């Protein structure tokens, strides 16, 4: 095994990546070493880029996380990717002054879902033409009330009520109440 850590088969940045991945998964060097069946010193030396593991040794270490070699080399584990968004960082995507739709993480690359904070002013309506798009949609009413029509079904939802439907079914939203309706929604795949 000692020879496996001196071959230099893998690039010098492996140590930095291993340390970041280990920390993301919440493991200490000692815990990862125990899981992988290697010494704590071996993990430490790799993370300091003082030794370079062979591919088989790296695979054994990654099995302790567990994480595949392919994911280790291809996934973006950058700690600089935005994870948290202040309210003012949410992107407004509605052009209707009576409806606000603020998107979470609009600039996140490769988004598989879309999350919105929606506010419908009293009397606001998404229009007579029903909406349709690919995927699924769900949401939760935070305050106020909203009438949601999905196909031939229609219901008034109040705070705490929720919905979930296939978005290729024609649908629309209307606030019949005297106060703004706030809801949080998600669709997958993103439609904006």
C-alpha positions as CSV (number, residue, x, y, z in Angstrom):
1,X,0.0,0.0,0.0
2,X,2.9,2.4,0.7
3,X,4.0,2.2,-2.9
4,X,0.4,3.1,-4.0
5,X,0.8,6.5,-2.4
6,X,4.1,7.4,-4.1
7,X,3.4,6.6,-7.8
8,X,2.3,10.1,-8.8
9,X,-0.3,8.6,-11.2
10,X,-2.8,11.4,-10.4
11,X,-2.5,15.2,-10.6
12,X,-1.2,17.4,-7.8
13,X,-4.6,19.0,-7.0
14,X,-6.0,15.7,-5.7
15,X,-5.2,16.6,-2.2
16,X,-7.1,19.9,-2.3
17,X,-10.1,18.2,-3.9
18,X,-10.0,15.3,-1.4
19,X,-9.9,17.7,1.6
20,X,-12.9,19.7,0.2
21,X,-14.9,16.6,-0.5
22,X,-14.2,15.1,2.9
23,X,-15.3,18.4,4.6
24,X,-18.4,18.6,2.4
25,X,-19.4,15.1,3.6
26,X,-18.6,16.1,7.2
27,X,-15.8,13.6,7.8
28,X,-12.7,14.1,9.8
29,X,-9.4,12.7,8.4
30,X,-9.5,10.0,11.1
31,X,-13.1,9.0,10.2
32,X,-12.3,8.8,6.5
33,X,-9.2,6.8,7.1
34,X,-11.1,4.3,9.3
35,X,-13.8,3.9,6.7
36,X,-11.3,3.4,3.9
37,X,-9.0,1.1,5.8
38,X,-6.0,3.3,5.5
39,X,-3.9,5.3,8.0
40,X,-4.9,8.8,9.2
41,X,-1.3,9.8,8.1
42,X,-2.0,8.6,4.5
43,X,-5.1,10.9,4.3
44,X,-3.1,13.8,5.7
45,X,-0.2,13.4,3.3
46,X,-2.6,13.2,0.3
47,X,-4.5,16.3,1.4
48,X,-1.2,18.2,1.8
49,X,-0.3,17.1,-1.8
50,X,2.9,15.5,-0.3
51,X,2.1,12.1,-1.8
52,X,-0.1,11.2,-4.8
53,X,-2.2,8.1,-4.6
54,X,-2.6,5.5,-7.3
55,X,-6.0,5.3,-8.9
56,X,-6.8,2.1,-7.0
57,X,-5.8,3.7,-3.6
58,X,-7.9,6.8,-4.4
59,X,-10.8,4.5,-5.3
60,X,-10.5,2.7,-1.9
61,X,-10.4,6.1,-0.1
62,X,-13.4,7.4,-2.0
63,X,-15.4,4.2,-1.3
64,X,-15.2,5.3,2.4
65,X,-17.2,8.5,1.6
66,X,-18.9,6.8,-0.7
67,X,-18.1,8.6,-3.9
68,X,-17.2,7.3,-7.3
69,X,-14.0,8.2,-9.1
70,X,-16.0,9.7,-11.9
71,X,-17.9,12.0,-9.5
72,X,-14.7,12.9,-7.7
73,X,-13.2,14.2,-10.9
74,X,-16.2,15.7,-12.6
75,X,-18.5,17.1,-10.0
76,X,-18.1,20.8,-9.1
77,X,-17.4,20.9,-5.4
78,X,-16.3,24.5,-5.5
79,X,-17.1,26.3,-2.3
80,X,-17.5,29.5,-4.3
81,X,-20.9,28.4,-5.8
82,X,-23.7,30.4,-4.4
83,X,-25.8,28.4,-1.9
84,X,-27.6,31.1,0.0
85,X,-29.6,34.1,-1.5
86,X,-30.7,37.2,0.3
87,X,-34.2,38.4,-0.5
88,X,-32.9,41.2,-2.7
89,X,-30.8,38.7,-4.7
90,X,-34.0,36.9,-6.0
91,X,-34.6,37.7,-9.6
92,X,-38.0,39.2,-10.6
93,X,-39.3,37.4,-13.6
94,X,-42.9,38.7,-13.8
95,X,-43.8,41.6,-16.1
96,X,-47.3,42.0,-14.5
97,X,-47.3,44.7,-11.8
98,X,-50.0,42.8,-9.9
99,X,-47.9,39.6,-9.7
100,X,-44.4,39.3,-8.4
101,X,-42.4,36.1,-9.1
102,X,-39.0,36.2,-7.6
103,X,-36.7,33.3,-8.6
104,X,-34.2,31.6,-6.3
105,X,-30.8,30.9,-7.9
106,X,-31.5,32.0,-11.5
107,X,-27.8,32.0,-12.4
108,X,-27.1,28.6,-10.9
109,X,-25.7,26.4,-13.7
110,X,-27.5,23.2,-14.7
111,X,-30.6,23.9,-12.5
112,X,-33.0,20.9,-12.4
113,X,-35.7,22.8,-10.6
114,X,-37.1,26.3,-10.3
115,X,-38.2,27.8,-7.0
116,X,-40.2,31.0,-6.8
117,X,-41.6,33.3,-4.1
118,X,-44.8,34.5,-5.7
119,X,-47.0,37.5,-4.5
120,X,-50.5,38.0,-6.1
121,X,-52.1,41.3,-5.3
122,X,-55.9,41.4,-4.6
123,X,-57.7,40.7,-7.9
124,X,-54.5,39.5,-9.7
125,X,-55.0,36.8,-12.2
126,X,-52.5,34.9,-14.5
127,X,-55.1,35.6,-17.3
128,X,-57.9,34.0,-19.2
129,X,-55.5,31.9,-21.3
130,X,-54.5,28.8,-19.2
131,X,-50.8,28.2,-18.6
132,X,-49.1,25.1,-19.8
133,X,-45.5,23.9,-19.8
134,X,-43.5,20.7,-19.3
135,X,-42.9,19.1,-16.0
136,X,-44.4,19.2,-12.5
137,X,-45.4,22.1,-10.3
138,X,-46.1,22.4,-6.6
139,X,-46.5,25.1,-4.0
140,X,-47.5,26.1,-0.5
141,X,-49.6,29.1,0.4
142,X,-47.9,31.3,3.1
143,X,-50.5,34.0,3.5
144,X,-53.7,35.3,1.8
145,X,-55.7,33.0,-0.5
146,X,-55.5,31.9,-4.1
147,X,-57.9,30.1,-6.4
148,X,-56.0,27.6,-8.6
149,X,-57.6,26.0,-11.6
150,X,-56.0,22.8,-13.0
151,X,-57.9,21.3,-15.9
152,X,-61.5,21.0,-14.7
153,X,-60.6,21.1,-11.0
154,X,-60.6,24.4,-9.1
155,X,-60.0,25.1,-5.4
156,X,-59.5,28.1,-3.0
157,X,-56.3,27.6,-1.1
158,X,-55.6,29.3,2.2
159,X,-52.4,29.6,4.4
160,X,-50.9,26.1,4.9
161,X,-52.7,24.6,1.9
162,X,-50.6,23.2,-1.0
163,X,-50.9,22.0,-4.5
164,X,-49.0,19.6,-6.8
165,X,-49.8,18.9,-10.5
166,X,-48.4,18.0,-13.9
167,X,-47.8,21.4,-15.5
168,X,-48.8,20.3,-19.0
169,X,-52.4,20.3,-17.7
170,X,-53.8,23.8,-18.4
171,X,-53.8,25.9,-15.2
172,X,-54.2,29.4,-13.8
173,X,-53.9,31.3,-10.5
174,X,-56.3,34.1,-9.2
175,X,-56.3,36.0,-6.0
176,X,-60.0,36.7,-5.0
177,X,-59.2,38.0,-1.6
178,X,-58.7,41.5,-0.1
179,X,-55.1,41.0,0.8
180,X,-52.0,39.9,-1.2
181,X,-51.4,36.1,-1.5
182,X,-47.9,34.9,-0.9
183,X,-46.9,31.4,-1.9
184,X,-43.7,29.5,-2.5
185,X,-43.6,27.3,-5.6
186,X,-41.3,24.9,-7.4
187,X,-41.3,23.4,-10.9
188,X,-39.1,20.8,-12.5
189,X,-37.7,21.2,-15.0
190,X,-37.4,25.0,-14.8
191,X,-39.6,26.9,-17.2
192,X,-37.8,30.2,-16.9
